[in-house]
Amino acid sequence: MTGSTPEQALEALGLVLPEPFPPAASYVAVRVDGSVAHVSGHGPMRDGQAVFTGRLGAGLDVATGQQAAELTMLNVLASLKAELGELSRVTGFLKLLVLVNAAPEFQLHHLVANGASDLVLRLYGPAAVHARSAIGVASLPMGIATEIEAVVRID
């Protein structure tokens, strides 16, 4: 939504950033190096709890996976806001890595990942065009359905 801040765009979409979830092990949520921020893996958390758990293709469908990916991206954005002060400091998304907790026969990881990609495109417009990998995995921490890492350009 060009012409507004990412926070205003979130509000217009009826979305709220969750409280940042503290790292679950020995790492930081965001590591800034010059004009690049590396965001550690985040999951679909709200109020300190995993919201979407389970496996795509074994109880969870693509639409639910997309919701999980969107909430996971909201968590990524919450950590960026906590680290940077405001989301408008993000000037571009360079790369997303979307991990999908999936049954072996599931093949629509790329569509699940669109839940995250579509959100950043709605918030940032052309600056959000990014490289992306969507990978199916046998399990994720706490049984979460999706995990996302991001590399972003900042001012």
C-alpha positions as CSV (number, residue, x, y, z in Angstrom):
1,M,0.0,0.0,0.0
2,T,2.2,2.7,-1.3
3,G,1.8,6.2,0.2
4,S,1.4,5.0,3.7
5,T,3.8,3.5,6.3
6,P,3.8,-0.3,6.7
7,E,2.2,0.2,10.1
8,Q,-0.6,2.2,8.5
9,A,-1.0,-0.5,5.8
10,L,-1.2,-3.2,8.4
11,E,-4.0,-1.2,10.2
12,A,-5.9,-0.7,6.9
13,L,-5.7,-4.5,6.3
14,G,-7.0,-5.1,9.8
15,L,-3.8,-6.9,10.9
16,V,-2.0,-6.4,14.1
17,L,1.7,-7.3,14.9
18,P,2.0,-9.8,17.6
19,E,4.3,-9.2,20.5
20,P,7.8,-10.3,19.5
21,F,8.4,-13.9,20.5
22,P,11.7,-14.3,22.4
23,P,14.3,-16.6,20.8
24,A,13.8,-20.2,21.9
25,A,17.5,-21.0,22.0
26,S,21.0,-19.4,21.7
27,Y,20.5,-16.8,19.0
28,V,19.1,-13.3,18.4
29,A,15.8,-12.6,16.5
30,V,17.5,-10.0,14.2
31,R,21.1,-9.4,13.4
32,V,21.9,-6.1,11.7
33,D,25.1,-5.8,9.6
34,G,25.3,-2.4,7.9
35,S,22.4,-2.0,5.6
36,V,21.2,-5.6,5.9
37,A,19.2,-7.2,8.6
38,H,19.2,-11.0,8.9
39,V,16.0,-12.3,10.6
40,S,16.2,-15.7,12.4
41,G,13.6,-18.3,11.8
42,H,10.2,-17.3,13.2
43,G,6.9,-19.2,13.6
44,P,3.2,-18.5,13.7
45,M,3.1,-17.3,17.2
46,R,0.5,-15.2,19.1
47,D,0.3,-14.4,22.8
48,G,3.3,-16.6,23.4
49,Q,1.7,-19.7,21.8
50,A,2.1,-21.5,18.5
51,V,-1.2,-20.9,16.6
52,F,-0.8,-23.2,13.6
53,T,0.7,-26.6,14.4
54,G,0.7,-29.7,12.3
55,R,1.7,-30.8,8.9
56,L,0.6,-29.7,5.5
57,G,-0.9,-32.6,3.6
58,A,-1.6,-34.4,6.8
59,G,-4.4,-32.5,8.5
60,L,-3.6,-29.0,7.2
61,D,-4.6,-27.7,3.8
62,V,-3.0,-25.0,1.6
63,A,-5.3,-22.2,2.8
64,T,-4.5,-22.9,6.4
65,G,-0.8,-23.1,5.5
66,Q,-1.1,-19.7,3.9
67,Q,-2.7,-18.3,7.0
68,A,0.2,-19.8,9.0
69,A,2.8,-18.2,6.7
70,E,1.1,-14.8,6.9
71,L,1.1,-14.9,10.7
72,T,4.7,-16.1,10.6
73,M,5.6,-13.1,8.5
74,L,3.7,-10.8,11.0
75,N,6.1,-12.3,13.6
76,V,9.1,-11.5,11.4
77,L,7.8,-7.9,11.0
78,A,7.3,-7.6,14.8
79,S,10.9,-8.5,15.4
80,L,12.1,-6.1,12.8
81,K,10.0,-3.3,14.3
82,A,11.4,-4.1,17.8
83,E,14.9,-4.0,16.4
84,L,14.6,-1.0,14.1
85,G,11.9,1.1,15.8
86,E,9.7,1.4,12.7
87,L,9.0,-0.8,9.7
88,S,9.6,2.0,7.2
89,R,13.3,1.5,7.8
90,V,12.9,-1.6,5.8
91,T,13.6,-0.6,2.2
92,G,13.5,-4.0,0.5
93,F,13.1,-7.7,1.0
94,L,16.1,-9.5,-0.5
95,K,15.3,-13.2,0.4
96,L,12.7,-15.3,2.2
97,L,13.3,-18.8,3.3
98,V,9.9,-20.5,4.0
99,L,10.1,-23.9,5.7
100,V,6.8,-25.9,5.6
101,N,6.2,-28.8,8.0
102,A,4.8,-31.2,5.4
103,A,3.9,-34.8,4.8
104,P,6.2,-36.5,2.3
105,E,3.7,-36.4,-0.5
106,F,2.8,-32.7,-0.1
107,Q,4.0,-30.7,-3.1
108,L,2.5,-27.2,-2.8
109,H,5.1,-25.6,-0.5
110,H,5.3,-22.7,-3.0
111,L,1.6,-21.9,-2.6
112,V,1.9,-22.0,1.2
113,A,4.8,-19.5,1.1
114,N,2.6,-17.1,-0.9
115,G,0.9,-16.3,2.5
116,A,4.1,-14.5,3.5
117,S,5.1,-13.1,0.1
118,D,1.7,-11.7,-0.6
119,L,1.7,-9.9,2.8
120,V,5.0,-8.1,2.2
121,L,3.9,-7.1,-1.3
122,R,0.7,-5.6,0.1
123,L,2.7,-3.7,2.7
124,Y,5.8,-2.5,0.7
125,G,4.8,-2.6,-3.0
126,P,7.6,-3.1,-5.5
127,A,10.3,-2.9,-2.8
128,A,9.0,-6.2,-1.5
129,V,9.8,-8.2,-4.6
130,H,12.2,-10.9,-3.3
131,A,14.0,-14.1,-4.0
132,R,12.4,-17.0,-2.1
133,S,12.8,-20.6,-1.3
134,A,10.0,-22.8,-0.1
135,I,11.1,-26.1,1.4
136,G,9.2,-29.0,2.9
137,V,10.6,-30.4,6.1
138,A,9.8,-33.4,8.3
139,S,9.3,-31.4,11.4
140,L,9.7,-27.9,12.9
141,P,10.2,-26.6,16.5
142,M,7.1,-26.8,18.7
143,G,5.3,-28.6,15.8
144,I,4.7,-25.3,14.0
145,A,3.4,-25.5,10.5
146,T,5.7,-22.8,9.0
147,E,9.0,-21.1,9.8
148,I,10.4,-18.1,8.0
149,E,13.8,-16.5,7.8
150,A,14.3,-13.2,6.0
151,V,17.1,-11.0,4.7
152,V,16.1,-7.4,4.3
153,R,17.7,-4.1,3.3
154,I,17.4,-1.3,5.7
155,D,18.3,2.4,5.8
